[in-house]
Amino acid sequence: MSPNASARQIIEVRVQELSQLFNSLDPSPFPERDLDDDAAEYIVGWARELPTHAELAIAIHLPGPEARKAEERDLRTALLNYFVQRAEAQQRELNELFRIGRRYVAIGLPILVVCFMASQFVRSRLGTGPLASVIAESLLLVGWVANWKPIETFLYDWWPLKRLRDLYRRLAAAEIIIEPAHVPINASYPPERR
């Protein structure tokens, strides 16, 4: 372990074989392979529970021969590549959400303006009676409802995407520690499939 690893928050992963960490259906070369869904969920879930500004380290515990294989195949680069790709994918999703949000605004604001003008027109033509009030208020309500989606997009929808992108970026910057296990590993992750 490096000297400053103790100052970092360490995510512990124990596996019997290196192949347990990666998606067996992914034909990509080793450094570009996707993590197994369970392994990725485990690492990301653990990282979510750690303090937001803490530096991270991922300690992979493997039996001796598997640890050597992990070093030879450059497990560090493979893990970091995976999290960099996930961060980039989240950034693309965030960009797409904002692009769609701008489209929502381009549709919603003109509808609000038209509804507001129509409401004023109804009040000027029909006066202040109950029918005029119902129509005018209904038009304003339609205008605001047409803007609910852009408001929701720009106030709330982007936060989870940004949080996940930032988490992937933290994982992509994590120190990867490969530790040979000197005793057989009883509990492994991800769990063995039957």
SVG drawing of the C-alpha trace seen along z (x, -y; Angstrom):
<svg xmlns="http://www.w3.org/2000/svg" viewBox="-70 -45 74 68">
<polyline fill="none" stroke="black" stroke-width="0.4" points="0.0,0.0 1.2,-3.5 1.9,-5.8 -1.1,-8.0 -3.5,-5.2 -4.5,-5.3 -5.7,-8.9 -8.0,-7.8 -11.3,-6.0 -10.7,-2.4 -13.3,-0.3 -12.5,3.3 -13.2,5.9 -12.4,9.6 -12.5,12.0 -11.2,15.5 -10.5,14.8 -9.8,11.7 -12.5,12.7 -15.2,12.2 -14.7,8.4 -15.4,8.2 -18.4,8.8 -17.7,12.2 -19.7,11.2 -17.6,8.1 -15.3,9.0 -13.1,5.8 -9.4,6.1 -8.8,6.3 -8.0,2.7 -11.3,1.6 -13.6,4.3 -16.7,3.4 -16.9,4.3 -19.4,7.0 -22.7,5.3 -22.6,6.6 -19.0,5.6 -19.6,2.1 -22.8,1.7 -20.9,2.9 -18.0,0.4 -20.3,-2.5 -22.6,-1.7 -19.8,-1.7 -18.4,-4.9 -21.8,-6.6 -21.7,-5.9 -18.3,-7.6 -17.8,-11.3 -18.2,-13.3 -14.8,-15.1 -12.7,-12.1 -10.1,-10.7 -10.8,-7.1 -8.8,-4.0 -10.1,-0.6 -8.3,2.4 -8.7,5.6 -7.8,8.7 -6.9,11.7 -5.2,15.0 -1.4,14.8 -1.4,16.1 -4.5,14.0 -2.9,10.9 0.1,11.5 -2.2,11.9 -4.0,8.7 -0.6,6.8 0.4,8.4 -2.9,7.5 -2.9,4.0 -6.0,4.2 -5.4,0.6 -5.8,-0.8 -8.8,1.4 -10.7,0.2 -9.8,-3.5 -10.8,-3.3 -14.2,-1.9 -14.9,-4.7 -13.6,-7.4 -16.0,-6.0 -18.9,-6.0 -18.1,-9.6 -18.1,-10.6 -21.4,-8.8 -23.0,-10.6 -21.6,-13.9 -23.2,-13.1 -26.5,-12.4 -26.3,-15.6 -25.6,-17.5 -28.6,-15.8 -30.8,-16.7 -29.9,-20.4 -30.4,-20.3 -33.9,-18.9 -34.5,-21.3 -33.7,-24.2 -36.2,-22.8 -38.8,-22.6 -38.1,-26.3 -38.4,-27.2 -41.9,-25.6 -43.1,-26.5 -42.3,-30.2 -44.1,-31.2 -47.1,-29.2 -47.0,-31.1 -46.9,-34.4 -49.8,-33.4 -51.8,-32.2 -51.1,-35.4 -52.1,-37.6 -55.2,-35.5 -56.1,-35.8 -55.8,-39.6 -57.8,-39.6 -60.6,-37.6 -60.7,-39.9 -60.9,-43.0 -63.7,-41.5 -65.8,-39.7 -65.2,-41.9 -64.7,-40.7 -67.6,-38.2 -67.3,-34.6 -67.1,-33.2 -64.3,-35.6 -62.4,-34.8 -62.7,-31.0 -61.5,-31.3 -58.7,-33.8 -57.4,-31.7 -57.6,-28.5 -55.5,-30.1 -52.9,-31.1 -52.9,-27.6 -52.3,-26.1 -49.4,-28.5 -47.8,-27.5 -48.4,-23.8 -46.7,-24.0 -43.6,-25.3 -43.6,-22.6 -41.3,-20.3 -38.6,-23.0 -38.8,-24.1 -38.5,-20.4 -35.6,-19.8 -33.5,-22.8 -34.3,-22.7 -34.3,-19.0 -33.6,-16.5 -29.9,-17.3 -28.8,-16.9 -28.8,-13.0 -26.9,-12.9 -24.3,-15.4 -23.9,-13.6 -23.3,-10.2 -20.9,-11.9 -18.9,-13.3 -18.9,-10.0 -17.5,-8.2 -14.9,-11.0 -13.8,-10.3 -13.6,-6.6 -11.6,-7.3 -9.1,-9.2 -9.0,-6.5 -5.8,-4.7 -6.1,-1.0 -4.4,1.3 -3.9,4.9 -3.3,7.0 -2.4,10.7 -4.5,12.6 -2.3,15.0 -5.2,17.1 -8.1,18.4 -10.8,15.9 -14.0,17.2 -16.4,14.4 -16.0,13.3 -17.6,10.4 -19.4,10.5 -21.2,13.6 -20.6,16.7 -23.5,17.5 -25.1,20.8"/>
</svg>
